[in-house]
């Protein structure tokens, strides 16, 4: 039982970490279009992953850097350009 309790949060955290980062990378590279609703879903997944493994807080820099890159590369209106960044930063305002 001791091993199951320590391995389970790592696998959940790792899976959510990969989903969020590859979701943002796919949007940045143009593989798919990430709407603000889907970005909010990814931010919720990221928040849940941080709740399962506290060390994930240190890796919050990665999705924030990706959302900054999305904002720089985007040609939409200003509100849509920084929308993904605001969603990820807004979930971290605890």
SEKE-447530 format. One record per residue (C-alpha): residue number from 1; x, y, z. Coordinates in nm, 2 decimals. Layout:
<pts>
<pt num="NUM" c1="X" c2="Y" c3="Z"/>
...
</pts>
This chain:
<pts>
<pt num="1" c1="0.00" c2="0.00" c3="0.00"/>
<pt num="2" c1="0.29" c2="0.24" c3="0.07"/>
<pt num="3" c1="0.41" c2="0.21" c3="-0.29"/>
<pt num="4" c1="0.07" c2="0.26" c3="-0.44"/>
<pt num="5" c1="0.01" c2="0.58" c3="-0.26"/>
<pt num="6" c1="0.34" c2="0.73" c3="-0.38"/>
<pt num="7" c1="0.32" c2="0.61" c3="-0.74"/>
<pt num="8" c1="-0.04" c2="0.71" c3="-0.81"/>
<pt num="9" c1="0.01" c2="1.09" c3="-0.77"/>
<pt num="10" c1="0.32" c2="1.08" c3="-0.98"/>
<pt num="11" c1="0.14" c2="0.91" c3="-1.27"/>
<pt num="12" c1="-0.16" c2="1.15" c3="-1.25"/>
<pt num="13" c1="0.07" c2="1.45" c3="-1.23"/>
<pt num="14" c1="0.29" c2="1.32" c3="-1.52"/>
<pt num="15" c1="-0.02" c2="1.26" c3="-1.74"/>
<pt num="16" c1="-0.17" c2="1.60" c3="-1.67"/>
<pt num="17" c1="0.17" c2="1.77" c3="-1.72"/>
<pt num="18" c1="0.20" c2="1.61" c3="-2.06"/>
<pt num="19" c1="-0.16" c2="1.69" c3="-2.17"/>
<pt num="20" c1="-0.12" c2="2.06" c3="-2.08"/>
<pt num="21" c1="0.22" c2="2.11" c3="-2.23"/>
<pt num="22" c1="0.15" c2="1.92" c3="-2.55"/>
<pt num="23" c1="-0.19" c2="2.10" c3="-2.58"/>
<pt num="24" c1="-0.02" c2="2.44" c3="-2.57"/>
<pt num="25" c1="0.27" c2="2.33" c3="-2.79"/>
<pt num="26" c1="0.02" c2="2.20" c3="-3.05"/>
<pt num="27" c1="-0.15" c2="2.54" c3="-3.06"/>
<pt num="28" c1="0.18" c2="2.72" c3="-3.08"/>
<pt num="29" c1="0.30" c2="2.51" c3="-3.37"/>
<pt num="30" c1="-0.03" c2="2.54" c3="-3.55"/>
<pt num="31" c1="-0.14" c2="2.17" c3="-3.52"/>
<pt num="32" c1="-0.48" c2="2.28" c3="-3.39"/>
<pt num="33" c1="-0.67" c2="2.59" c3="-3.27"/>
<pt num="34" c1="-0.70" c2="2.63" c3="-2.89"/>
<pt num="35" c1="-1.00" c2="2.84" c3="-2.79"/>
<pt num="36" c1="-1.02" c2="3.02" c3="-2.46"/>
<pt num="37" c1="-1.26" c2="2.76" c3="-2.33"/>
<pt num="38" c1="-1.02" c2="2.48" c3="-2.40"/>
<pt num="39" c1="-0.74" c2="2.69" c3="-2.26"/>
<pt num="40" c1="-0.95" c2="2.73" c3="-1.94"/>
<pt num="41" c1="-0.98" c2="2.35" c3="-1.94"/>
<pt num="42" c1="-0.61" c2="2.30" c3="-1.97"/>
<pt num="43" c1="-0.56" c2="2.56" c3="-1.69"/>
<pt num="44" c1="-0.80" c2="2.36" c3="-1.47"/>
<pt num="45" c1="-0.60" c2="2.04" c3="-1.55"/>
<pt num="46" c1="-0.28" c2="2.22" c3="-1.46"/>
<pt num="47" c1="-0.42" c2="2.34" c3="-1.13"/>
<pt num="48" c1="-0.54" c2="1.98" c3="-1.05"/>
<pt num="49" c1="-0.19" c2="1.85" c3="-1.13"/>
<pt num="50" c1="-0.03" c2="2.10" c3="-0.90"/>
<pt num="51" c1="-0.28" c2="2.00" c3="-0.63"/>
<pt num="52" c1="-0.17" c2="1.63" c3="-0.67"/>
<pt num="53" c1="0.20" c2="1.70" c3="-0.66"/>
<pt num="54" c1="0.32" c2="2.02" c3="-0.49"/>
<pt num="55" c1="0.65" c2="2.02" c3="-0.68"/>
<pt num="56" c1="0.46" c2="2.09" c3="-1.00"/>
<pt num="57" c1="0.43" c2="2.45" c3="-0.88"/>
<pt num="58" c1="0.79" c2="2.50" c3="-0.98"/>
<pt num="59" c1="0.71" c2="2.39" c3="-1.33"/>
<pt num="60" c1="0.43" c2="2.65" c3="-1.37"/>
<pt num="61" c1="0.68" c2="2.86" c3="-1.56"/>
<pt num="62" c1="0.66" c2="2.63" c3="-1.86"/>
<pt num="63" c1="0.29" c2="2.68" c3="-1.95"/>
<pt num="64" c1="0.33" c2="3.05" c3="-1.88"/>
<pt num="65" c1="0.63" c2="3.08" c3="-2.11"/>
<pt num="66" c1="0.43" c2="2.89" c3="-2.38"/>
<pt num="67" c1="0.13" c2="3.12" c3="-2.34"/>
<pt num="68" c1="0.36" c2="3.42" c3="-2.38"/>
<pt num="69" c1="0.50" c2="3.27" c3="-2.70"/>
<pt num="70" c1="0.14" c2="3.21" c3="-2.82"/>
<pt num="71" c1="0.06" c2="3.58" c3="-2.74"/>
<pt num="72" c1="0.36" c2="3.70" c3="-2.93"/>
<pt num="73" c1="0.30" c2="3.48" c3="-3.23"/>
<pt num="74" c1="-0.07" c2="3.54" c3="-3.26"/>
<pt num="75" c1="-0.22" c2="3.80" c3="-3.49"/>
<pt num="76" c1="-0.56" c2="3.83" c3="-3.32"/>
<pt num="77" c1="-0.69" c2="4.12" c3="-3.13"/>
<pt num="78" c1="-0.50" c2="4.22" c3="-2.81"/>
<pt num="79" c1="-0.76" c2="4.06" c3="-2.58"/>
<pt num="80" c1="-0.74" c2="3.73" c3="-2.76"/>
<pt num="81" c1="-0.37" c2="3.74" c3="-2.78"/>
<pt num="82" c1="-0.32" c2="3.76" c3="-2.40"/>
<pt num="83" c1="-0.63" c2="3.56" c3="-2.32"/>
<pt num="84" c1="-0.44" c2="3.23" c3="-2.28"/>
<pt num="85" c1="-0.18" c2="3.39" c3="-2.06"/>
<pt num="86" c1="-0.45" c2="3.55" c3="-1.84"/>
<pt num="87" c1="-0.63" c2="3.22" c3="-1.80"/>
<pt num="88" c1="-0.32" c2="3.04" c3="-1.68"/>
<pt num="89" c1="-0.21" c2="3.33" c3="-1.45"/>
<pt num="90" c1="-0.56" c2="3.36" c3="-1.32"/>
<pt num="91" c1="-0.57" c2="3.01" c3="-1.20"/>
<pt num="92" c1="-0.25" c2="3.06" c3="-1.00"/>
<pt num="93" c1="-0.39" c2="3.36" c3="-0.81"/>
<pt num="94" c1="-0.46" c2="3.18" c3="-0.48"/>
</pts>
